[in-house]
Amino acid sequence: MLIRLGYEIAIECQQSMPVISLLDVHPDRQRDITRQTKVLTSPYAPSSVYRDSFGNQGRRFMAPAGGLRILYDGLVQDSGLPEPVNTLAGETAVENLPPEVITFLLGSRYCETDHMSDLAWRLFGHVPAGWARVQAIVDYVHERLSFGYGYARSTRTAAQAHEERVGVCRDFAHLAITLCRCMNIPARYVNGYMGDIGVEPNPSPMDFNAWFEAFLDGKWYTFDARHNQPRIGRVVVARGRDATDVPLLHSFGAHKLTTFKVWTYEQENHPATPPIHGTDRTLSTPLIA
């Protein structure tokens, strides 16, 4: 299966400032890219690629005064299979965890384990350890929170989401991650592309999605507390402790977001180029035939 994916993001800023992005397809999936554009900018702004401490591929720009538009479009080969389910996967004792996994047991900016540990043990202490416990956490979060784009708030923590009972996909992920960590199950935050492949189309505009991975039996497994079902065609962009570590776009100065478009779909079912319009010829022409 070929998945078409990309984005167009624009910001306005009063003065020139450094910007970093975590928008590149994750290095784990780079080999699956069959065709892509360069990361295009308008006006032109050179970028440099770096690898962060979590293994993500980031980019550094200098946004000029007035603003910057960034655009990318590509094709990724995918198996077309839902992510695996292994109900027999067990937990790894903390003392046996690989050193690089331990950080995903600790509290972080949006995942305040110290506030939620007692609740987690009351709710899930009786559930069999391993896959069943993680799935019980996912089920709980899925039922506890109501999803809506109007509920988005960049400062909402896992504990606040639990109390308010609303959120967007990042809040679902943060709450599930926090409850897993409270139960001594390493969990990490993931964002990336996920289109409506194999499910009923969602009429809402496409967006980057957030989910999480739990470490069971020496392997990271994908879980999604918002959708609560295996999905086809996830393409990871970045992983970290929580959303703090993986900003899609971060400017070192004030900016205003003026354009945010994301597309991800099975190419065979949508052969046409998405309508992309720009202020110069470079960005207004079709990107992939």
Secondary structure, 3 states (H helix, E strand, C coil): CEEEEEEEEEEECCCCEEEEECCCCCHHHHHHEEEECCCEEECCCCCEEEECCCCCEEEEEEECCCCEEEEEEEEEECCCCECCCCCCCCCCCHHHCCHHHHHHHCCECCECHHHHHHHHHHHHCCCCCCHHHHHHHHHHHHHHCEECHHHCCCCCCHHHHHHHCEECHHHHHHHHHHHHHHCCCCEEEEEEECCCCCCCCCCCCCCCEEEEEEEECCEEEEECCCCCCCCECCEEEEEECCHHHCCCEEECCCCEEEEEEEEEEEHHHCCCCCCCCCCCHHHHCCCCC
